[in-house]
Each structure stands twice: as structure tokens, then as C-alpha cells.
Amino acid sequence: MDKSQGGIQQLLAAEQEAQSIVANARSAKMARLRQAKEEAEREVAAYRAQRESEYRKKLAESSGDSGSTAKKLEADTTHKIKMLSSEASRVSQEITSLLIKYVTTVKN
């Protein structure tokens, strides 16, 4: 009986050691999973920040383009108005003379 008691004790000790090893492995696995999750979240946050930065840069560029386009359009419009005013001033005397001539001329 003494031999069987020693064998049982060894078996129980081996089982406890195996349970301890399994528990440590589970703890290590959970710690590594948490670490991997945190690393992934940091990578996602960095990627999101990069893409957001690129988006804002493109948005600013396109807004700048529309602003410069509006300024160019305004300058072109102002130039055309000045040209039309100049042309109108140049021919207004001639048109006024023609109108007076047609109004005052009597046809029989």
C-alpha cells in the first residue's frame, strides 16, 4: 500500500503541475491577445489619422482652387465690364448723333 500511496501522490503532484502550466499558458495567451489588440488599435488610429490628414489636405487644396477660380472669374468679369463700358463710351456719341438724325429727319 505504501507504494501505491506514493504513486498516487506523484500523480496528484503531476496533475497540479500540469494545471499550473496550463493556467500560466492561458494567462500568457490572454496577455498577448490584449497586447495584440492594443497594437492593432494604435495602428488603426495612426492609419485613420493619416487618411484624415490626407483628406483635409485635399479638401484645403480643392477649396483653395475654388477660391482662386472665383477670384479669376471675378477679375475676368471686371475686365469685361470695363471693356464694355469703354466700348459703350466710345460709340455713344455716334449712336446719339444717329438717333437725333433719325428723329429730326422728316420723310415725305
C-alpha distances in whole Angstrom, upper triangle without the diagonal:
4,5,5,6,9,10,11,12,14,15,16,18,20,21,23,24,26,27,29,30,31,33,35,36,37,39,40,42,43,45,46,48,49,51,52,54,55,57,58,60,61,62,64,66,67,68,70,72,73,74,76,77,79,80,82,83,85,86,88,89,90,92,93,95,96,98,99,101,102,104,105,106,108,110,111,112,114,116,117,118,120,121,122,124,126,127,128,130,132,133,134,137,138,136,138,142,141,140,143,145,144,145,148,150,152,152,155
4,6,5,6,9,10,11,13,14,15,17,18,20,21,23,24,26,27,29,30,32,33,35,36,38,39,41,42,43,45,46,48,49,51,52,54,55,57,58,60,61,63,64,66,67,69,70,72,73,74,76,78,79,80,82,84,85,86,88,89,91,92,94,95,96,98,99,101,103,104,105,107,109,110,111,113,114,116,117,119,120,121,123,125,126,127,129,131,132,133,136,137,136,138,141,140,140,143,145,144,144,148,149,151,151,154
4,5,5,6,9,10,11,12,14,15,17,18,20,21,23,24,26,27,29,30,32,33,35,36,37,39,41,42,43,45,47,48,49,51,53,54,55,57,58,59,61,63,64,65,67,69,70,71,73,74,76,77,79,80,82,83,85,86,87,89,91,92,93,95,97,98,99,101,102,103,105,107,108,109,111,113,114,115,117,119,120,121,123,124,126,127,129,130,131,135,135,134,136,139,139,138,141,143,142,143,146,147,149,150,153
4,5,5,6,9,10,10,12,14,15,16,18,20,21,22,24,25,27,28,30,31,33,34,36,37,39,40,42,43,45,46,47,49,51,52,53,55,57,58,59,61,62,63,65,67,68,69,71,73,74,75,77,79,80,81,83,84,86,87,89,90,91,93,95,96,97,99,100,102,103,105,106,107,109,111,112,113,115,117,118,119,121,122,124,125,127,128,129,133,133,132,134,137,136,136,139,141,140,140,144,145,147,147,150
4,5,5,6,9,10,11,12,14,15,17,18,20,21,22,24,26,27,29,30,31,33,34,36,37,39,40,42,43,45,46,48,49,51,52,54,55,57,58,60,61,62,64,66,67,68,70,72,73,74,76,77,79,80,82,83,85,86,88,89,90,92,94,95,96,98,99,100,102,104,105,106,108,110,111,112,114,116,117,118,120,121,122,124,126,127,128,131,132,131,133,136,135,135,138,140,139,139,143,144,146,146,149
4,5,5,6,9,10,10,12,14,15,16,18,20,21,22,24,26,27,28,30,31,33,34,36,37,39,40,42,43,45,46,48,49,51,52,54,55,57,58,60,61,62,64,65,67,68,70,71,73,74,76,77,78,80,82,83,84,86,88,89,90,92,93,95,96,98,99,101,102,104,105,107,108,110,111,113,114,115,117,119,120,121,123,125,126,127,130,131,130,132,135,134,134,137,139,138,138,142,143,145,146,149
4,5,5,6,9,10,10,12,14,15,16,18,20,21,22,24,26,27,28,30,31,33,34,36,37,39,40,42,43,45,46,47,49,51,52,53,55,57,58,59,61,62,64,65,67,68,70,71,73,74,75,77,79,80,81,83,84,86,87,89,90,91,93,95,96,97,99,101,102,103,105,106,108,109,111,112,113,115,117,118,119,121,123,124,125,128,129,128,130,133,132,132,135,137,136,136,140,141,143,143,146
4,5,5,6,9,10,10,12,14,15,16,18,20,21,22,24,25,27,28,30,31,33,34,36,37,39,40,42,43,45,46,47,49,51,52,53,55,57,58,59,61,62,64,65,67,68,69,71,73,74,75,77,79,80,81,83,84,86,87,89,90,91,93,95,96,97,99,100,102,103,105,106,108,110,111,112,114,115,117,118,120,121,122,123,127,127,126,128,131,131,130,133,135,134,134,138,139,141,142,144
4,5,5,6,9,10,11,12,14,15,16,18,20,21,22,24,26,27,28,30,31,33,34,36,37,39,40,42,43,45,46,48,49,51,52,54,55,57,58,60,61,63,64,66,67,68,70,72,73,74,76,77,79,80,82,83,85,86,88,89,90,92,94,95,96,98,99,101,102,104,105,107,108,110,111,113,114,116,117,119,120,122,122,126,127,125,127,130,130,129,132,134,133,134,137,139,141,141,144
4,5,5,6,9,10,10,12,14,15,16,18,20,21,22,24,26,27,28,30,31,33,34,36,37,38,40,42,43,44,46,48,49,50,52,53,55,56,58,59,61,62,64,65,67,68,70,71,72,74,76,77,78,80,82,83,84,86,87,89,90,92,93,95,96,98,99,101,102,103,105,107,108,109,111,113,114,115,117,118,120,121,124,125,124,125,129,128,128,131,133,132,132,136,137,139,140,143
4,5,5,6,9,10,10,12,14,15,16,18,20,21,22,24,26,27,28,30,31,33,34,36,37,39,40,42,43,45,46,47,49,51,52,53,55,57,58,59,61,62,64,65,67,68,70,71,73,74,75,77,78,80,81,83,84,85,87,89,90,91,93,95,96,97,99,101,102,103,105,106,107,109,111,112,113,115,117,118,119,122,123,122,124,127,126,126,129,131,130,130,134,135,137,137,140
4,5,5,6,9,10,10,12,14,15,16,18,20,21,22,24,25,27,28,30,31,33,34,36,37,39,40,42,43,45,46,47,49,51,52,53,55,57,58,59,61,63,64,65,67,68,69,71,73,74,75,77,79,80,81,83,84,86,87,89,90,92,93,95,96,98,99,100,102,104,105,106,108,110,111,112,114,115,117,117,121,122,120,122,125,125,124,127,129,128,129,132,134,136,136,139
4,5,5,6,9,10,10,12,14,15,16,18,20,21,22,24,26,27,28,30,32,33,34,36,37,39,40,42,43,45,46,48,49,51,52,54,55,57,58,60,61,62,64,66,67,68,70,72,73,74,76,77,79,80,82,83,84,86,88,89,90,92,93,95,96,98,99,101,103,104,105,107,108,110,111,113,114,116,116,120,121,119,121,124,124,123,126,129,128,128,131,133,135,135,138
4,5,5,6,9,10,10,12,14,15,16,18,20,21,22,24,26,27,28,30,31,32,34,36,37,38,40,42,43,44,46,48,49,50,52,53,55,56,58,59,61,62,64,65,66,68,70,71,72,74,76,77,78,80,81,83,84,86,87,89,90,92,93,95,96,97,99,101,102,103,105,107,108,109,111,112,114,115,118,119,118,119,123,122,122,125,127,126,126,130,131,133,134,137
4,5,5,6,9,10,10,12,14,15,16,18,20,21,22,24,26,27,29,30,31,33,35,36,37,39,40,42,43,45,46,47,49,51,52,53,55,57,58,59,61,62,64,65,67,68,69,71,73,74,75,77,79,80,81,83,84,85,87,89,90,91,93,95,96,97,99,100,102,103,105,106,107,109,111,112,113,116,117,116,118,121,120,120,123,125,124,124,128,129,131,131,134
4,5,5,6,9,10,10,12,14,15,16,18,20,21,22,24,25,27,28,30,31,33,34,36,37,39,40,42,43,45,46,47,49,51,52,53,55,57,58,59,61,63,64,65,67,68,69,71,73,74,75,77,78,80,81,83,84,86,87,89,90,92,93,95,96,98,99,100,102,104,105,106,108,110,111,112,115,116,115,116,120,119,119,122,124,123,123,127,128,130,131,134
4,5,5,6,9,10,10,12,14,15,16,18,20,21,22,24,26,27,28,30,32,33,34,36,37,39,40,42,43,45,46,48,49,51,52,54,55,56,58,60,61,62,64,65,67,68,70,71,73,74,76,77,78,80,82,83,84,86,87,89,90,92,93,95,97,98,99,101,102,104,105,107,108,110,110,114,115,113,115,119,118,118,121,123,122,122,126,127,129,130,133
4,5,5,6,9,10,10,12,14,15,16,18,20,21,22,24,26,27,28,30,31,32,34,36,37,38,40,42,43,44,46,47,49,50,52,53,55,56,58,59,60,62,64,65,66,68,70,71,72,74,75,77,78,80,81,83,84,86,87,89,90,91,93,95,96,97,99,101,102,103,105,106,108,109,112,113,111,113,117,116,116,119,121,120,120,124,125,127,127,130
4,5,5,6,9,10,10,12,14,15,16,18,20,21,22,24,25,27,29,30,31,33,35,36,37,39,40,42,43,45,46,47,49,51,52,53,55,57,58,59,61,62,64,65,67,68,69,71,73,74,75,77,78,79,81,83,84,85,87,89,90,91,93,95,96,97,99,100,101,103,105,106,107,110,111,110,112,115,114,114,117,119,118,118,122,123,125,126,129
4,5,5,6,9,10,11,12,14,15,16,18,20,21,22,24,26,27,28,30,31,33,34,36,37,39,40,42,43,45,46,48,49,51,52,54,55,57,58,59,61,63,64,65,67,68,69,71,73,74,76,77,78,80,82,83,84,86,88,89,90,92,94,95,96,98,99,100,102,104,105,106,109,110,109,111,114,114,113,116,118,117,118,121,123,125,125,128
4,5,5,6,9,10,10,12,14,15,16,18,20,21,22,24,26,27,28,30,31,33,34,36,37,38,40,42,43,44,46,48,49,50,52,53,55,56,58,59,61,62,64,65,67,68,70,71,72,74,75,77,78,80,81,83,84,86,87,89,91,92,93,95,96,98,99,101,102,104,104,108,109,107,109,113,112,112,115,117,116,116,120,121,123,124,127
4,5,5,6,9,10,10,12,14,15,16,18,20,21,22,24,25,27,28,30,31,32,34,36,37,38,40,42,43,44,46,47,49,50,52,53,54,56,58,59,60,62,64,65,66,68,69,71,72,74,75,77,78,80,81,83,84,85,87,89,90,91,93,95,96,97,99,100,102,102,106,107,105,107,111,110,109,113,115,114,114,118,119,121,121,124
4,5,5,6,9,10,11,12,14,15,17,18,20,21,23,24,26,27,29,30,31,33,35,36,37,39,40,42,43,45,46,47,49,51,52,53,55,57,58,59,61,62,64,65,67,68,69,71,73,74,75,77,78,80,81,83,84,86,87,89,90,92,93,95,96,98,99,101,101,105,106,104,106,109,109,108,111,113,112,113,116,118,120,120,123
4,5,5,6,8,10,10,12,14,15,16,18,20,21,22,24,26,27,28,30,31,33,34,36,37,39,40,42,43,45,46,48,49,51,52,53,55,57,58,59,61,62,64,65,67,68,70,71,73,74,76,77,78,80,82,83,84,86,88,89,90,92,93,95,96,98,99,100,104,104,103,105,108,108,107,110,112,112,112,115,117,119,120,123
4,5,5,6,9,10,10,12,14,15,16,18,20,21,22,24,26,27,28,30,31,32,34,36,37,38,40,42,43,44,46,47,49,50,52,53,55,56,58,59,61,62,64,65,66,68,69,71,72,74,75,77,78,80,81,83,84,86,87,89,90,92,93,95,96,98,98,102,103,101,103,106,106,106,109,111,110,110,114,115,117,118,121
4,5,5,6,9,10,10,12,14,15,16,18,20,21,22,24,25,27,28,30,31,32,34,36,37,38,40,42,43,44,46,47,48,50,52,53,54,56,58,59,60,62,63,65,67,68,69,71,72,74,75,77,78,80,81,83,84,85,87,89,90,91,93,95,96,97,100,101,100,101,105,104,104,107,109,108,108,112,113,115,116,119
4,5,5,6,9,10,11,12,14,15,17,18,20,21,23,24,26,27,29,30,31,33,35,36,37,39,41,42,43,45,46,47,49,51,52,53,55,57,58,59,61,62,64,65,67,68,69,71,73,74,75,77,78,80,82,83,84,86,87,89,90,92,93,95,95,99,100,99,100,104,103,103,106,108,107,107,111,112,114,115,118
4,5,5,6,9,10,10,12,14,15,16,18,20,21,22,24,26,27,28,30,31,33,34,36,37,39,40,42,43,45,46,48,49,51,52,53,55,57,58,59,61,62,64,65,67,68,70,71,72,74,76,77,78,80,82,83,84,86,87,89,90,92,93,94,98,99,97,99,102,102,102,105,107,106,106,110,111,114,114,117
4,5,5,6,9,10,10,12,14,15,16,18,20,21,22,24,26,27,28,30,31,32,34,36,37,38,40,42,43,44,46,48,49,50,52,53,55,56,58,59,60,62,64,65,66,68,69,71,72,74,75,77,79,80,81,83,84,86,87,89,90,92,92,96,97,95,97,100,100,100,103,105,104,104,108,109,111,112,115
4,5,5,6,9,10,10,12,14,15,16,18,20,21,22,24,25,27,28,30,31,32,34,36,37,38,40,42,43,44,46,47,48,50,52,53,54,56,58,59,61,62,63,65,67,68,69,71,72,74,75,77,78,79,81,83,84,85,87,89,90,91,94,95,94,96,99,98,98,101,103,102,102,106,107,110,110,113
4,5,5,6,9,10,11,12,14,15,17,18,20,21,23,24,26,27,29,30,31,33,35,36,37,39,41,42,43,45,46,47,49,51,52,53,55,56,58,59,61,62,64,65,67,68,70,71,73,74,76,77,79,80,82,83,84,86,88,89,90,93,94,93,95,98,98,97,100,102,101,102,105,107,109,110,113
4,5,5,6,8,10,10,12,14,15,16,18,20,21,22,24,25,27,28,30,31,33,34,36,37,39,40,42,43,45,46,47,49,50,52,53,55,56,58,59,61,62,64,65,66,68,70,71,72,74,76,77,78,80,81,83,84,86,87,88,92,93,91,93,96,96,96,99,101,100,101,104,105,108,108,111
4,5,5,6,9,10,10,12,14,15,16,18,20,21,22,24,25,27,28,30,31,32,34,36,37,38,40,42,43,44,46,47,49,50,52,53,54,56,58,59,60,62,63,65,66,68,69,71,73,74,75,77,78,80,81,83,84,86,86,90,91,89,91,94,94,93,97,99,98,98,102,103,105,106,109
4,5,5,6,9,10,10,12,14,15,16,18,20,21,22,24,26,27,28,30,31,32,34,36,37,38,40,42,43,44,46,47,48,50,52,53,55,56,57,59,61,62,63,65,67,68,69,71,73,74,75,77,78,79,81,83,84,85,88,89,88,90,93,93,92,95,97,96,97,100,102,104,105,108
4,5,5,6,9,10,11,12,14,15,16,18,20,21,23,24,25,27,29,30,31,33,35,36,37,39,40,42,43,45,46,47,49,51,52,53,55,56,58,59,61,62,64,65,67,68,70,71,73,74,76,77,78,80,82,83,84,87,88,87,89,92,92,91,94,97,96,96,100,101,104,104,107
4,5,5,6,9,10,10,12,14,15,16,18,20,21,22,24,25,27,28,30,31,33,34,36,37,39,40,42,43,45,46,48,49,50,52,53,55,56,58,59,61,62,64,65,67,68,70,71,73,74,75,77,79,80,81,82,86,87,85,87,90,90,90,93,95,94,95,98,99,102,102,105
4,5,5,6,9,10,10,12,14,15,16,18,20,21,22,24,26,26,28,30,31,32,34,36,37,38,40,42,43,44,46,47,48,50,52,53,54,56,57,59,60,62,63,65,67,68,69,71,72,74,75,77,78,80,80,84,85,83,85,88,88,88,91,93,92,92,96,97,99,100,103
4,5,5,6,9,10,10,12,14,15,16,18,20,21,22,24,25,27,28,30,31,32,34,36,37,38,40,42,43,44,46,47,49,50,52,53,55,56,57,59,61,62,63,65,67,68,69,71,73,74,75,77,79,79,83,84,82,84,87,87,87,90,92,91,91,95,96,99,99,102
4,5,5,6,9,10,11,12,14,15,16,18,20,21,23,24,26,27,29,30,31,33,35,36,37,39,40,42,43,45,46,48,49,50,52,53,55,56,58,59,61,62,64,65,67,68,70,71,73,74,76,77,78,82,82,81,83,86,86,86,89,91,90,91,94,95,98,98,102
4,5,5,6,9,10,10,12,14,15,16,18,20,21,22,24,25,27,28,30,31,33,34,36,37,39,40,42,43,44,46,47,49,50,52,53,55,56,58,59,61,62,64,65,67,68,69,71,73,74,75,76,80,81,79,81,84,84,84,87,89,88,89,92,93,96,96,99
4,5,5,6,9,10,10,12,14,15,16,18,20,21,22,24,26,26,28,30,31,32,34,36,37,38,40,41,42,44,46,47,48,50,52,53,54,56,57,59,61,62,63,65,66,68,69,71,72,74,74,78,79,78,79,83,82,82,85,87,86,87,90,91,94,94,98
4,5,5,6,9,10,10,12,14,15,16,18,20,21,22,24,25,27,28,30,31,32,34,36,37,39,40,41,43,44,46,47,49,50,52,53,55,56,58,59,61,62,64,65,67,68,70,71,73,73,77,78,77,79,82,82,81,84,86,86,86,89,91,93,94,97
4,5,5,6,8,10,10,12,14,15,16,18,20,21,23,24,26,27,28,30,31,33,34,36,37,39,40,42,43,44,46,48,49,50,52,53,55,56,58,59,61,62,64,65,67,68,70,71,72,76,76,75,77,80,80,80,83,85,84,85,88,89,92,93,96
4,5,5,6,8,10,10,12,14,15,16,18,20,21,22,24,25,27,28,30,31,32,34,36,37,38,40,41,43,44,46,47,48,50,52,53,55,56,58,59,61,62,63,65,67,68,69,70,74,75,73,75,78,78,78,81,83,82,82,86,87,90,90,93
4,5,5,6,9,10,10,12,14,15,16,18,20,21,22,24,25,26,28,30,31,32,34,35,37,38,40,41,43,44,46,47,49,50,52,53,55,56,57,59,61,62,63,65,67,68,69,72,73,72,74,77,77,76,79,81,81,81,84,86,88,89,92
4,5,5,6,9,10,10,12,14,15,16,18,20,21,22,24,25,27,28,30,31,33,34,36,37,39,40,42,43,45,46,47,49,51,52,54,55,56,58,59,61,62,64,65,67,68,71,72,71,73,76,76,76,79,81,80,81,84,85,88,89,92
4,5,5,6,8,10,11,12,14,15,17,18,20,21,22,24,25,27,28,30,31,33,34,36,37,38,40,42,43,44,46,48,49,51,52,53,55,56,58,59,61,62,64,65,66,70,70,69,71,74,74,74,77,79,78,79,82,84,86,87,90
4,5,5,6,8,10,10,12,14,15,16,18,20,21,22,24,25,27,28,30,31,32,34,36,37,38,40,41,43,44,46,47,49,50,52,53,55,56,58,59,61,62,64,64,68,69,67,69,73,72,72,75,77,76,77,80,81,84,84,88
4,6,5,6,9,10,10,12,14,15,16,18,20,21,22,24,25,26,28,30,31,32,34,35,37,38,40,41,43,44,46,47,49,50,52,53,55,56,58,59,61,62,63,66,67,66,68,71,71,71,74,76,75,76,79,81,83,84,87
4,5,5,6,9,10,11,12,14,15,16,18,20,21,22,24,25,27,28,30,31,33,34,36,37,39,40,42,43,45,46,48,49,51,52,54,55,56,58,59,61,62,65,66,65,67,70,70,70,73,75,74,75,78,80,82,83,86
4,5,5,6,9,10,11,12,14,15,16,18,20,21,22,24,25,27,28,30,31,32,34,36,37,38,40,42,43,44,46,47,49,50,52,53,55,56,58,59,60,64,64,63,65,68,68,68,71,73,72,73,76,77,80,80,84
4,5,5,6,8,10,10,12,14,15,16,18,20,21,22,24,25,26,28,30,31,32,34,36,37,38,40,41,43,45,46,47,49,50,52,53,55,56,58,59,62,63,62,64,67,67,66,69,71,71,71,74,76,78,79,82
4,5,5,6,9,10,10,12,14,15,16,18,20,21,22,24,25,27,28,30,31,33,34,36,37,39,40,42,43,45,46,47,49,50,52,53,55,57,57,61,62,61,63,66,66,65,68,70,70,71,74,75,78,79,82
4,6,5,6,8,10,10,12,14,15,16,18,20,21,22,24,26,27,28,30,31,32,34,36,37,38,40,42,43,44,46,47,49,50,52,53,55,56,59,60,59,61,64,64,64,67,69,68,69,72,74,76,77,80
4,5,5,6,9,10,11,12,14,15,16,18,20,21,22,24,25,26,28,30,31,32,34,36,37,38,40,42,43,44,46,47,49,50,52,53,54,58,58,57,59,62,62,62,65,67,66,67,70,71,74,74,78
4,5,5,6,8,10,10,12,14,15,16,18,19,21,22,24,25,26,28,30,31,32,34,36,37,39,40,41,43,44,46,47,49,50,52,53,56,57,56,58,61,61,60,63,65,65,66,69,70,73,74,77
4,5,5,6,9,10,10,12,14,15,16,18,20,21,22,24,25,27,28,30,31,33,34,36,37,39,40,42,43,45,46,48,49,51,52,55,56,55,57,60,60,60,63,65,64,65,68,70,72,73,76
4,5,5,6,8,10,10,12,14,15,16,18,20,21,22,24,25,26,28,30,31,32,34,36,37,38,40,41,43,44,46,47,49,50,53,54,53,55,58,58,58,61,63,62,63,66,67,70,71,74
4,5,5,6,8,10,11,12,14,15,16,18,20,21,22,24,25,27,28,30,31,33,34,36,37,39,40,42,43,45,46,48,48,52,53,51,53,56,56,56,59,61,60,61,64,66,68,69,72
4,6,5,6,8,10,10,12,14,15,16,18,20,21,22,24,25,27,28,30,31,33,34,36,37,39,40,41,43,45,46,47,50,51,50,52,55,55,55,58,60,60,60,63,65,68,68,72
4,5,5,6,9,10,10,12,14,15,16,18,20,21,22,24,25,27,28,30,31,33,34,36,37,39,40,42,43,45,46,49,50,49,51,54,54,54,57,59,58,59,62,64,66,67,71
4,5,5,6,9,10,10,12,14,15,16,18,20,21,22,24,25,26,28,30,31,32,34,36,37,38,40,41,43,44,47,48,47,49,52,52,52,55,57,56,57,60,61,64,65,68
4,5,5,6,9,10,10,12,14,15,16,18,20,21,22,24,25,27,29,30,31,33,34,36,37,39,40,42,42,46,47,46,48,51,51,50,53,55,55,55,59,60,63,64,67
4,5,5,6,8,10,10,12,14,15,16,18,20,21,22,24,26,27,28,30,31,33,34,36,37,39,41,41,45,46,45,47,50,50,50,52,55,54,55,58,60,62,63,67
4,5,5,6,8,10,10,12,14,15,16,18,20,21,22,24,26,27,28,30,31,32,34,36,37,39,40,43,44,43,45,48,48,48,51,53,52,53,56,58,60,61,65
4,5,5,6,9,10,10,12,14,15,16,18,20,21,22,24,25,26,28,30,31,32,34,36,37,38,41,42,41,43,46,46,46,49,51,50,51,54,55,58,59,62
4,5,5,6,9,10,10,12,14,15,16,18,20,21,23,24,26,27,28,30,31,33,34,36,37,40,41,40,42,45,45,45,48,50,50,50,53,55,58,59,62
4,5,5,6,8,10,10,12,14,15,16,18,20,21,22,24,26,27,28,30,31,33,35,35,39,40,39,41,44,44,44,47,49,49,50,52,54,57,58,61
4,5,5,6,8,10,10,12,14,15,16,18,20,21,22,24,25,27,28,30,31,33,34,37,38,37,39,42,42,42,45,47,46,47,50,52,55,55,59
4,5,5,6,9,10,10,12,14,15,16,18,20,21,22,24,25,27,28,30,31,32,35,37,35,37,40,40,40,43,45,45,45,48,50,53,54,57
4,5,5,6,9,10,10,12,14,15,16,18,20,21,22,24,25,27,28,30,31,34,35,35,36,39,40,40,42,44,44,45,48,50,53,54,57
4,5,5,6,9,10,10,12,14,15,16,18,20,21,22,24,26,27,29,30,33,34,33,35,38,38,38,41,43,43,44,47,48,51,52,56
4,5,5,6,9,10,10,12,14,15,16,18,20,21,22,24,26,27,28,31,32,31,33,36,36,36,39,41,41,41,44,46,49,49,53
4,5,5,6,9,10,10,12,14,15,16,18,20,21,22,24,26,26,30,31,30,32,35,35,35,37,40,39,40,43,45,48,49,52
4,5,5,6,9,10,11,12,14,15,16,18,20,21,22,24,25,28,30,29,31,34,34,34,37,39,39,40,43,44,47,48,52
4,5,5,6,9,10,11,12,14,15,16,18,20,21,23,24,27,28,27,29,32,32,32,35,37,37,38,41,42,45,46,50
4,5,5,6,9,10,10,12,14,15,16,18,20,21,22,25,26,25,27,30,30,30,33,35,35,36,38,40,43,44,47
4,5,5,6,9,10,11,12,14,15,16,18,20,21,24,25,25,26,29,30,30,32,34,34,35,38,39,43,44,48
4,5,5,6,9,10,10,12,14,15,16,18,20,23,24,24,25,28,28,29,31,33,34,35,37,39,42,43,47
4,5,5,6,8,10,10,12,14,15,16,18,21,22,21,23,26,26,26,29,31,31,32,35,36,39,40,44
4,5,5,6,8,10,10,12,14,15,16,19,20,20,21,24,25,25,27,29,29,30,33,34,37,39,42
4,5,5,6,8,10,10,12,14,15,18,19,19,21,23,24,25,27,29,29,30,33,34,38,39,43
4,5,5,6,8,10,10,12,14,17,18,18,20,22,23,23,26,27,28,29,32,33,36,37,41
4,5,5,6,8,10,11,12,15,16,15,17,20,20,20,23,25,25,26,29,30,33,34,38
4,5,5,6,9,10,10,13,15,14,16,19,19,20,22,24,25,25,28,29,33,34,38
4,5,5,6,9,10,12,14,14,16,18,19,20,22,24,25,26,28,29,33,34,38
4,5,5,6,8,11,12,12,14,16,17,18,20,21,22,24,26,27,30,32,35
4,5,5,6,9,10,9,11,14,15,15,17,19,20,21,23,25,28,29,33
4,6,5,8,10,10,11,13,15,16,17,19,21,21,23,25,28,30,34
4,6,7,8,10,11,13,14,16,17,18,20,22,23,24,28,29,33
4,6,5,6,9,10,11,12,14,15,17,18,20,21,25,26,30
4,5,5,6,9,10,10,12,14,15,16,18,20,23,25,29
4,6,5,6,9,10,11,12,14,15,16,18,22,24,27
4,5,5,6,9,10,11,12,14,15,16,20,22,25
4,5,5,6,9,10,11,12,14,15,19,20,24
4,5,5,6,9,10,11,12,14,18,20,23
4,5,5,6,9,10,11,12,16,18,21
4,5,5,6,9,10,10,14,15,19
4,5,5,6,9,10,13,15,19
4,6,5,6,8,12,14,18
4,6,5,6,10,12,15
4,6,5,8,10,13
4,6,8,10,14
4,6,10,13
4,6,10
4,7
4
